[in-house]
Amino acid sequence: MDVATGQVVADRVERNDSAHFIRFVAMLDRSTDPALRIHLVNGSSHTSKATRAWLTPHPRFTVTHTPKHAGRLNMIEQASAL
C-alpha cells in the first residue's frame, strides 16, 4: 500500500509460503521506483531462511513485525476491513 496515494499492489497466491512471498517481493522490487524504500509488515513467510536470504542483498526492504493480535496497527488490514 502506498501510504501517500492509497494504491494497493496485491497478488493472489496459491499458498502463503516463502516461494510465493519471494516471487511477490521480487515483483515489488521490479515495479517500484528504485529510490523508494519498501516496508513489509507482518507475515510468517518474512522469517524463513529463504526469505531472509533474498532480503539480505535488498536493503531497501524493511521488515516490521507487529505484536500478535495487533492487526489494527497494519494499515493494509485496516483498509481490507472496510
N, C-alpha and C positions, 0 to 999 in steps of 0.2 A: 504494500500500500504506500503510495506516495503521499506523505502527510501534507504536502503543500497543495496538491490537487485533488486528493481523494481517489485517484485512479488506483485500481487494484489489478495486479498481474496474478492470474491464477491458472492452474492447470489441474485437470482431473488425473488422478493416479490410480493405478490398479491396486497398489499396495503401499502402505506407509513404511517403506524400508529405506535403507541407505542408498541403494542403487537408484531408486526413483527420486529420492531427495537430491542426490548429487546431480542427476540429469536436470532437475528443476533449477538448482542454483547456478549450474553452468549456463542454462538458458538466460537466467537473470544477468549473469556476468556479461554475456554477449550482447544483450539487448538494452543494457543500461549504460548511460554516459559514463565512460571510464573515470571521469573526475569526481563522480559521486560515490559516497560510502553506502554500503548496503548493510542494514541491521536485520538480523534474524532473531525472532523471538520465539522461545519455547520449542517443543518438539523433541521427542526422544531420539529421532534419527539424526539430530545435531551432534549427538555424543558418541556415535560409533567410531571405531578406528578408521574406517574408510572415509567417513565424512571429515573427521579431523585431519586426515592425510590430504584430502582435497582442499580444505580451508587453509592449511598452513602456507602454501605459496600464493594465497589470495588474501592479502592483508586488508583489502578494503571491506571485507566481510567481518562484521562484529556479531558475536552470538551472545544473547542475553536470555537468561532463564528466569522466569518469574516464579514465585513460590507456588506450590501445589494449590489448587482450588482458587487461583487468583486470575482467572481468565479476564476479569473486568479490567485488568491492567494492560491487556493486549488490545491495541486499537482495532486490529482486524477482527477479533472476536466480538468487539462491540458493534462493528459495522455489520457483521453477518447476523447478529441477533435482531436487527431491525426488520 
